[in-house]
Amino acid sequence: MNSRAETRPLGNVAIRRFGINLLSSFFTPRSRSPRSLTLAFLPILIAPLLSFSQPPPDLIIVNANVRTMDKSKPRAEAVAVKDGRIAAVGKTDEVRKLVGKETKVIDANGKLLLPGFNDAHAHFMAIGNLFSSIDLSEARSEADVIAKLRHFVRFLPKGRWILGGKLDASIALSREKVDAATPEHPVFVFHTDPKTAFANSLAIRSARIDSATRLLDANAIQVMQSVVPKDHVRDWPAIAEAATNYAASFGVTSIQDTHSDDMAAVYRELHRQGKLKTRIYDCISLSNWAKLAAIGIKGGSGDAMIRTGCVKGFYDPEDPETAMLAKNIAGADSAGLQVLIHAIGREANAAVLSAFEKVIAANADRDRRFRIEHAAGIAAGDISRFARSKTIPSMQPILFGGEDDYRKTLDSGVSIAFGADAPMRGFDPLEGIYAAVNAGGKRRITVDEAVYAYTMVAAYAEFQEKEKGSIEVGKQADLVLLSTDIFADKADIRASTVWMTVVNGRIVYENTK
């Protein structure tokens, strides 16, 4: 499939051409004879053929404040989507002309529309496992407990148990209210004293116990524990589904999974079931690079939703595997894989850059896109080495509090990819953008630069800059609609909320509050 579709202008709009232009079939050498169609009939033929070659879009978003991250056309008002791709970008009145009977029209009412966020460094299954256990230690009332349960229900697959504890036994929970909040999820939570617990009606029915009382005693707890799924914290499909639901709520449409747990098969099955709402670049451990090489996997291999070919290692002077780091980097690079190395601090970053430089000198020249994950605490003198070796610093402003010199890094010609390192800290890209934009002194960067790092550069970091990262005709239709204009006041960036997330042209999240 061509990564970029042919486009043609229509007023102030760029439009993707769909289908086959059948006009050419009427202008073969035979059709040019005097006995061919006369010019009088051409207008009659052309009109229906043009409409055939340009079917109406599936979705349009109008009256939006569109920031495209396309430097050749940074602003627009409306976007049209067809077959999972961006079909038109331009002014509202022009894009409205494309509407057909089946087109879904979203009026953004001036809200900010951006390319979907691409988190360049996250631990996807660990994010999903945040919802495998609920912590009620901070709940001070029944309302607090209900609110926490409702939060879990928003992201969990139907039927998944809500387990956990640290519930203050003095909080009187109404089973009826808990049941109303969790109609499709069994709930079983311990009190701060684990000798007693609380369960909703669905859990009680699953355990087939008779409990008219509010608290479960030791015997009831033992029966309840026997029916809780034994693989609860290792039910990877359910955990991945929670993670992808959670990602959509933050406008994160792509994840680069650096957890090195090799979960691509789980993600593919979730996609087959139509439940995957996030594009995933799944990395495995650098020490296992030969596993991918043996089956011919290269960096960025896969389809539009799940891709592999990245391998991640760690630089730690005290880790015995560090002695093999240079050899593994060289081997993985020779096999055409993309190498990512975790490094924090001056010594670590300098050592990894040296290893990369040696491999670049020894192996054939190619588009390898080496990455240093975190790249925190870089020595000022080493920033230029990133540019010379074309190494991508994959950084997390939310994790390190904006302490790195983003301004000097960008001014040195280095492109930074942003992520959050969730669940180490929060998952919200707006938190990371805020940290980078409000970094102290001269380290800060602009909102536009921070969003670009979370979209276009993050896409570049996984060999996908021609497919996503900006709102351009022919690219994947991954979009996020925010409640406010984060470019207007950098102090209010974190106050904005996600109103809608679109992945592959499909609305996967809507803020119903």
N, C-alpha and C positions, 0 to 999 in steps of 0.2 A: 504493500500500500504506500502511495506517495505520502510523505510526511507533511507536505504543504500542497493544498489544492490550488488550481489555477484561479485567478481572481480577475474581475473586471470592474470598472467604476460605474456607479449609478448615482449621479449627483454628488453628494458629500459622503457616500457610502462605498466601502469596498465589499464586494459580494463574491462568495464562493460559487463556482459553477458546478452544479450537480447534474448527474445524468450524462447522456451523450448528445452532442449537438447534431441532430439529424439533417440540418440544412445541407451539410456537405454532400449528402447522398443525392441531392437534386442538381449538383453542379459537377457531375462527372463529365468526361469528354462527350459521351453520348447525349447528355442532356443539353449540351450547348448547340445542338443542331437547330436549324430553323423550325423543325417540327416539334421542338421541345416546348415546355410550358412558356406561354407568353408572359410578358411583363405584367399584363393586366391581372394575372392570377397570383403574382408573387405576394402582394400584401395579404391576401387571404391565407396563403400557406404559411407565411412567416409568423404571423401572430400566434397561432396555436403551437407552433414549434418552439418559439421562444418561451412560452409558458410551460411547455413540457420540460425544457432543459433547466428550468428554474423552479422546482417545486417549493411550496411554502415551507417556512421553518417550523420546527416542532415547538420552539420556545423563543419568545423575545422579551427582553427587559428594557423598558423605556423610561424616560425621565430620570435617568441615573446620573450621578457624578462619577463618570468612568475614568479611572486612572489605569491606563493599559499596560504600563511598564514597557511599552514599545517606544523606543526613543524617537522613531521617525513619526509617530503619531501618538503623543502622550495622553491626549484628552479626547473624550467622546461623550455622547449622551445615551446611546442605546447599543444593544448587542442582540444579534439573532443567532440561533443555534439550530443546526440540522444534523441528524445522525451522529450526535456526540461531538461534533466539531463546530467551531465558531464559523458562522456563515456570513455574517455582516457586522461591521462596526461603523458607527457614524452618528448622525443626528436623528432624533426621535421621529421627526416627520418623514424622513426618508425610510427608516427601518420599518415604520408602521405600514408602508406601502407593500411590504412583503407578506403581511399577515394573510393566512388562509383560514378555512373553516375549522381546521383542527389545531391551529396554533394557540398555544397557551401564552397569554400576555400578562406580564408582571409589571405593574406600575411602581417604580422604585421611589417615587415621591421625593426625588433629590438625594436619596441615600448614596453612600459611597460604594461603588462596585470595583473590586480588585480581582486579579487572578487569584485562584485558590492558593493558600499558603502551602509551602513545601518544607516540611521539617527535615533538615539535613542530618539530624542526629537524634534518634529516639530509640527507646527499647519497647517495642510494640506490645509484646506479650506481657511484659511487666506493667505496662499501662493498663492493659485489660485486667490484670490480676489485682489492681487497686479495688476492683469491685467483687473480689472473691471473699472479702471479709470486711464487715462493717464495724467501725469503732464508734461507740456511743458514749465514750467517756466524757465528752464535752456537752452532752445533752443535759439540759436543766429542767425540761418540762416535757409533757407529752407532745406538745406542738413541735419541739425540737426533734424528737424521735421520728415523728411522722414526716417532717420535712426531709430528714436524712434518708428515710426509707424511700420517699418519692424520688429523691435524687438518684438513688440506685436503680429504681424501676425504669427511669428514663433511658438507661443505657444497657441494661441487662437483657439477654434473650429471654423470651417467654419460657417460664417453667424453671428457670435457674434459681437455686436456693439462695436466700440471703442469710448468711451466717456471720457470727461475730460475738461481740460481748462488751463487757465493761459498762453495762447498763445499771444505773443507780436503781436499786430495788424499791426505793421510796417513790419513784415516779410511777404513778398508777396509770397503766396503759389500758385503754378500752380495746378489747379484742375486735369489736365491731369497727372501730375507727381504723385500726391497723389492717383489718381485712379489706376495708374500702380502699385503702392506699396500695394494697398489694394483692389484688384479686388473682393474679396469675403466677405468683411467686411464693413458695413456702418460706416462712420466716422462722428462724430458730436462733435466739440470741441469749447468751449467758449474762447473768448479773455480775456486779463486781465481786460478789461472793459466788463462785461457780457451783455452789451447792444447789442453787435455784436458777431457773431460766424462764424465758417467755417464748411462746410459739403462737403463730396465727392459726386460724382454723384450717387452712390448706395443709399446713405441716402436721397438725394433729390428725387430720383425716388420713394423711399419707402413712402415719405411724400407727393408725388404728388404736389410738388410746382414748380413754374417756377422761377428759379433763375439763370440768366445769369451772375449776378455780383459775385465778389469774396467773398463779405461779406454778411451774412444773417442779415436782420434787425429784429426788434422786432416782427413783424407779422409772418415772416418766422420761427423765433425761436419758437414761440408759437405752430405753426403747427408741427414743427419738434419734439418738446417735447411730443406731443400727440401720436406719433407713436413709441417712444422709449419704449421698453419692460418695464413694470412696475416692474417686478421681477428681473431686471438686476443684482442687487447685492445679490439676493437670488436665482438665478438660479443655484442651487447646482450641477446638472450634468455638466453644462458647466464650472463652476468654478473648479470642481474636474478635469475635462479634461485638463484645462489649467495647473493645479498644477502637474498632472502626466507628461505632456509634458515637463514642466520646470524641474522636477526632473530628467528625463532621460538625459537632456542636461548636468547635473552635474555628471552623473554616479551613481546617487542615485537610487538603485533598490529596496530598502525597506525603509519604513517609519513607525515610531512608533508615531501615531497621538495622542498627549497629549492634544488636544484642548478641550476634554470632551464634544463634541457636538453630539455624537452618530450618525455618518453618514454612518454606515456600509451598510445600505440598498442602499444608493446612490452609494457606491463603488461597491457593487455587481451588480447593474444594469449596471454600466459602464463596468465592467468586462464581463458581458453577451454580451454586444455590441462589445466586442473586442477592447475597447479603453483604458483599464487600463494598464499602463506600469510600475506600482509600486506595490509591495506587501505591504499591509497595516495592521498594528496591531492597531485597533481602540479602544481607551480608552474612558470611560465615567466618569462622576463625581462620586467620592467616596460616596457622599450622596445618590446616586441612586443604590448602590450595590445590594440592595434587588431585584431590577428589573431583574438583570442578574441571581441572585441566584434562583429566582422563576421559571425560565425556564431551570435550570440545566446547565447554562454556567459556565465553569471553566476557569482558567487562560490559555491563549493560545488556546482557542477553535476556530475551523473553518477549512478552507481549505488552500491550498497553497498560495492563493492570498489575501484573506481577513480573518482576525482572530480577535477575541474579547476576553474579559475576564479580561481586565486590568481596574482598577479604580484609578482615580487620585484625591488627595486632596491637601489642602494647609495648611501650618502652618503659622499662622499670629496671634500673641497675641491679636490684636485688632479686629479680626474677631469673631463674636459670634459663628460661626460654629466650631471654634477651640475647644470649650468645648466638642463637640461631636466627636472630632477626634479619640480619643483612642477607644471609643465605636464602631465607624464605621470601624476602622481598624480591630478590633477584629471580628466583624461580617462578614466583607468581607473575611478575612482570613479563618474563620471557614467554609465559603461557597466554599473555594477552588479558590477564585479569587486572581489575582496578584495586590498588593497594591503599588502605586507610590505616594509619597508625595513631594510636592514642598517645599524646604527649602533653605534659603540663610542667611548666618551669623552663628556665633558660637552658639548663643542661640537656634536658630531654628533647626540646625542640631543635637545638643545635645538632644533637647526635642523629636525630631522624633525618634532618635536612642533609647531613653528610652522607648518610646511607642512601638517600634518594639520589643525590648527586653522583655517587659512584655507580649506581645502577644505570642512570641516564647515560653516563659516559661509556659504560660497558655494553649495554644493550642497544639494539637498533632504535633509531629515532622514530617515535610514533606519538599519537595523541593518547597519552597514558593517564593524565589527570590524577597524579598522586595527591593524596589528602593527608593532612594532619588534623586529627580529631581533638578538639578543645583548643589547641594551639595557644594556650594561656601562658602568660608570662614570657613572651618572646623578647629576647634581647633586641634593643633598638638596631644594632648592627646586623641582625639576622633577617630583618624584615625584607630587605632587598633580595635575599636568597630565595624567598618564596617566589618573587617575580621572575628571577632568572631561571629557576627550575620549573616554573609554571605549576608550583604546588598550591593547592587550594587549602587555606585555613578554614576549617569547619568549626565555627565558634558559637558559643551559647551565652549571649549577654545576660540572660536571666539567671544563669548559674554562677557567673563570676561578678555580678553586680556592676557591669559596665566598667570594669577596672582596666581592660585592655585598650590600647591606643588604636581605635578603629580609624580615626582620621588619618594618622600617619600611614597606616597599613594601606588604605585606599589610595592615598596620594602617592604611594610608592608603586602604583600600578598593579596591586594585588587585588583580586576579586574574592570577597568574603562570602561564604555560605552560612546562613544562620539556621539554628535549630534550638531546641530547649533542653535536651538530655532528659526528657521526662522518662520515668517518674521521679528522677532525682530532685527536680524542682517542679514547678508548674508546667503546664502543657500549652498555655495560651500564647500564641505568637505576639499578641499585642503587648504582653508583659516584656517580651524580649525586645520588641521594637522600641518601647518606652525606655528601657534600660540603655540601649545604644544611643538613642536620640538625646537622652538626658545624662550621658556620661559626663564626669567632671572635667573641668578645664577645657583643653583643646582636643580632648579625645573623642568628643561627640561627633556624630554624623547627622545628616538630614533625614527627615522622615522618608523622603523618596529613596534615599540610599539604603535605608534600613529595610523598607518594603522590597526593594530590588534584591537585597541579599536573601530575603525569605521567599522569593519567587524565581526570578530569572537566574540568579547565580546558583541557587539551590538546584534548579533544573540542570544547569551547566555541570554542576558537581556530580550528576549522575548520567551525563551524556544525553540529556533530554531537552536541551534548550531549543531545538527545532520543533518540538512537540508540545511543550507547555511552558509556563512561566510568564507569559504575557497574553494579553487579549488581542490576538491577531487572527485574521481570517485564515482558516485552515488548521489552526491549532486545536488541541483538545479543549472541550468546553468545560473547564474547571473554574468555578467562580465563587466569590464570597461577597455577600452584600452586608455592609456594616451599618449600624444605626446612625453613626455620626461621621463627620469628616475628620479623620485623624491628622490630616495635613494642616488643619486650621489652627490648632492649638496643641502643641506638643505636651503640655501639662495634663491634657484631658484624654490622652490616647487610651489609657486603661479603662476609662469610663465607657468607651464604645462597646457595643455588643454585636454578636453575629445574628443577623436577621434571617439569612438564608445561605445555604451551601449547595452548590451545584457540582456534580461530578459526572463527567461524560454526558453532559446535557440533561442529566436527571436530577431533580431536586431531592437531595438526601437528608436535608435538615431544614426545618422552619422553626423560628422562635415563636411559640404560641403564647408566651406570657403577655 
